[in-house]
């Protein structure tokens, strides 16, 4: 009996064939052994401009061109490598310091090995995407070398070798090959090939092999601005080198469950998965909405929150019922409670510090007193994190944690960074440049949060500039809301029409641009917009028809004529999703040329438009509707105020004014019909900051005025949107881009209804939008006209937010727009500033047979992804706009003191929130600000009343009108300027 | 079953008598306990969890591939899939894994045999598969290896493929190939704990073998099935096609090796191989279907005597076998023969030892 062993390499090509074996677990639970054959080649180029051999045999495409070589023939040198060098980072170097590689001052000529790229993809997808972005940028000269496919650099895994060790060896092999390969070029100066790694074992082995190898810190210290750069290396790495000297102490946080345990638990219904949200008023209280419970689960205290940060997808376990609580009624802010912590030394003994404990204790006492059984909410603890949604955070260094002593040169200090977003915990940073960074807005990344670290650990990305400078604060809020504010890249600008500003509607009707376009230039069209509006999306006209009916036209800028599907400009616009309006700045979705000129329906010039024309009767009922691409010439661009004046001016009897009067008359009828159907008129405080034009410093704040003409335009836009929605849904039942507004769950209104009933004896009915609209109308206070608005603002906050969706993902009844009481709705009227409208334009164009359906408008998967993105962008844009207003209100009030009326919106046991209608801002008034020491107080949760005793005795109730003193305030400790409010009289 | 041999009754009779000698004279010159030489290799099918190929010197060749798939264990009493997990997670039915393991069921092993020229639902093929499957499961330990937790198990698909025409009864060939394939089989390494949904290490190198190799491993190894024939008083192992055609009886003997923990400072010095007979089945030998020989006394063409006497003589010839005249064997196997077969298989240094030693020499890829 004999054993047969196949001899290795007996076949001719055996050395060129290898294979890769791994186990794949599919989502459906299947486990497969996967074998991939690897065919090794010898023609994968090194891509160094020094090398002629590779150039001659590099693979060529169909037109016989090889890809241009990437790596410079004369790369930069450093002290250790004066002859110049190419960098070969290994995976941990990229994981620890991706920010370094994105620097523009250094890190050029980098070879990214396939091994490293694949490993990085498995470890961190966001970092992988950033790296891929880098490899695509031409000026950084990053080259992806497919070492796993090149014969000389491919290595077989040895017996008992771990995957990591094998990959490290592959990296060293590639470095070795590059060194030897470049030596063959016989160039005068052969660059060194330097491996960058933070794995000490890997470095040691590389040096033993005689390769150039360096740790990140060593390498960076030789660069020009090494001190600045070294701060960008992730914390976990310097820790490994003995950064924080901490004996292996008892971990502070409970360990996470294994992922299989979490998955099974979630499937079995023992655990729950959801997105972790932190309460904006209490950093120790989070909530998570899970499908299994109608109300969100509460997560209380540091230990239960267990290292989750706002936005993370976490898995929670329910706590026993005797630990259920009601949501806190107390304001707990991190910076006041953990004020005097030292970033250097961790006080282990009191992981939950006494102050925190005390704050929670009072909570418990209160809930037990309240004893309202129905108020208890289930509580839970976090047992694992499915996905970290850490982004880059903007903040500033807590000056009290910076060392007090004189600046001792370049000492490594630990400091706390206080993020702008109150929901994010303090982040511990280590830096050598504390003195420079104090008082600056900083961008940081969170690296890790280990079980034995009380706070997350991060590293500096860059400094945005001095606190309170306009540039720094604007950039900070754009970063916080993830607004893409970089200038449009060249590829996007290349998509613009060649003629630039000289583009005109072609004169000859034979021109392809005129194909299937109606000539509507003789219609008396005008636009009505806010003053100073440059991107005019819409224009209107109306005229009386011979049969006594009216013809009404809404003309929308024909953006889809200029932005073709799936080109670079379209992709960029779909990523941006929307134009973001800040007080002094607009971040465009489309390049200026289109937005403010070629697409914009400016007066007196001919423009392409997409037109909706209705024939309506006396009662504004539609007789028929049609859609067409057109050419129009707007006669005038009015502001709301001008339009109003012109309509009201009886002496004006020209046809244009008559048309506007018709429009106004019809719009009122449309509005009435809408209101009768149960449309809500909701409110959010809207204000406008007046700027002095030259210095663009804000000088005054005003609430926006609403004129009849505002609602004129709004009514017709809604009307057009509804008509278009019906049309595209009819044409594309599966893929139409629509907008829905879900009916809010009844429980959302519970609290507000209860408050209204107790405080004012009013009833809030929420069974339908009609009932809600009617009951909101009844919420009036004779003495106080603003009360109704206040209730509307509060009701608005109980609503769901409207969202874009693809019609195939929902059933028809779900299409309903609750707020507008419309069965179907979409956005069509602002394609210059919203991407959804642009999609609707393309779909409508296809629906009327104007153009063929582009695949990207038809693919449901892609449309769903686009909807998801624009929903997020839309929300972020709103938030950024609000944050911008808040900042400018603070700036406008700088050095001023105003006494204003305010209304109590929310009451806590140690403070309350007021809304100042004049400025549209909310402010928190803490009891401890009323008097020092903090006055004793009693909070009655049943009647929403807070009573204080002592010399500053006040009684504050919900909805009460109070007078507050508003002034700007710069917190000396945090360096933040904010609006500070003080109670003058209750 | 093997094809009919094209031997005349006279040839059959000659073969029978030479095999009945002591020691028997086999056509290929082997001794009674000698196996035909074979070559074997494992790991020939990269996509499988384990595979082997064995090639006998007569040109017959077989391939076995083992594929494993995850499957939910369905509670025979019905009930929610997650109930078990909820129970164990809440600590109610927390468990004795060993006791749970005994819930493992033999049906988790599925076997198919394919023989060229035969339908896969051919009775002989199905019988062959069942024979092999029964032998594997008979040790009671095999199915337990497929147990993952109380909610999941591996389902093992064992596909046996004869890739040459069946020159002789392929049972021993298929059994040895299966044995090797199972020794080479690996299952992905489990990362999850307890009754959770199973999760596995994606590193194939880390996948453990179904039958662990190094170190002190205990428990039974995969069984092997040998084919033994009795011709007269002789017992012949690994019969060739011709030998089967004259066998008085054929037996499939399955046995497995059980490795036990060597006692500390034990006095035993022998190889420590403990063999266990797991099953024995008689197989209908093809000799039953051979046409009988006719003695020349009864041959009409030779004697030319009348009909009646001839008939009488023929009857007599059927009752009393005549030396040199072939007659298909009838009836069962004598107990003494069975006993000596068992002896020959299980004795130290016996046939099984020889086979297992040979198989151990095969490189497991």
Interface residues (C-beta under 8 A of the other chain):
Chain A: X1 X2 X3 X4 X5 X6 X19 X21 X22 X23 X24 X25 X29 X30 X31 X33 X35 X157 X163 X258 X259 X260 X261 X263 X264 X265 X267 X268 X269 X270
Chain B: X35 X37 X38 X39 X40 X41 X46 X47 X48 X49 X55 X68 X69 X70 X82 X85 X86 X89 X90 X188 X191 X192 X193 X194 X195 X196 X197 X198 X199 X200 X201 X202 X203 X204 X205 X207 X355 X357 X358 X359 X361 X362 X363
